[in-house]
Amino acid sequence: MNRGFKCRDCGQVCEKAKEKTISKVKYKVCPHCSGLVDPWERPLNERPGRCINCAGGKFNLAMVKGRMLRNCPGCGMVIDVDTKEVIREGNKEHEYKPNK
């Protein structure tokens, strides 16, 4: 799940929220505890299939000594696909910084 609503009270992330009317104003509430919720979105660099350094979605794959390695051409980070071990750190000037 990459988008949804995060409850202010219980901290759960829900895909859907219920609507509740309080004093003629509609609010989105948590389906579990009926607390108010805020919109939530997972950052790009934490999503599956994205580089954890620059959030790029393009990779070069290579087999080295029986290990599948994934190289990001954008920042140069190399990761072992099976163990998620970082072999080489990516370039910090290409690091993903979300706009807020």
N, C-alpha and C positions, 0 to 999 in steps of 0.2 A: 504494500500500500504506500503510495507516494503522496497522496493528498487526503485531507479529511479535516476533522475537527478535534481539538485537544481540550479536554475538560479542565476548568480552573480548579475544581474541588478535588476530584479523584485522580487527575493526571492521565486518564486513559485517552488513547487516540481512537476515534471512531470514524468509520467511513461516512455514516449518515447521522444527522442530528434531527431531533424532533423540533417542531415549532411550538412555542408557548406564548400566549398573550398575557401581558401584565400591564394593567392600566392603559389599554388600547394600543400598546406598543408590542410588536412581535419580536421575540427573541429566539435564538437557536439554543436548545438545551441538550444535555447529555441524555441518551436513552437509558443509561444505567442508574444515575443518581439525580437526574433533573437539575444539575448545576449548569451555569452558563458556560458556553464553549467559545473558543477562538479558532479562526481558520488556521490550518497547519499544513505545511508542505515540507517534505524531506529534501535536504540540500542535494544538489546534483552529484557531488562527489561521494555521497553515501549510497547512491542507487546502484543496483546490480548492473554490470556491463559498462560502468564508467570508471575512469581513472580516479584513484583516490587522491591524487595530487592536483591535477588540472581539470578534472571532470570531462575529459575528452572521451569520445566513444569509438575511436579508431585505434586498432592495435595490430602489431606484427607478432605472429606466433612462431616459435622455434622450439625444436626438440634438442636439448643439450644433456648428454649423459643420462638419458631416460627420463628427464624432467621436462615438462611443458612450461616454457617461459613466455610471458606476455610483455611486449615492449610497447610503450606509448610513444609514438613519434612526436607528439606535441611537447612533452617535457622530458622524455628520456628515461622515465621510471621503468624498472624491470621487476616483475613479480612472478613468483612461482605459482602457477594456477592451482595446483592441488593443495598446497599447504598455506597459501596466502602470505608467504614469507616475502618481504621486500629484499630483493637482491641488490638493487642500485636505486638510490634516492633520486627523485626527479628534480629538475631545475626549479629553484624557488621563485624565479621571476615569472614563471608560468603558473604559479600556484592559484587555485580557484579561490576567489574572494567574492561571495555573493553581494549583490547590490542591495542596499537597504535604504 
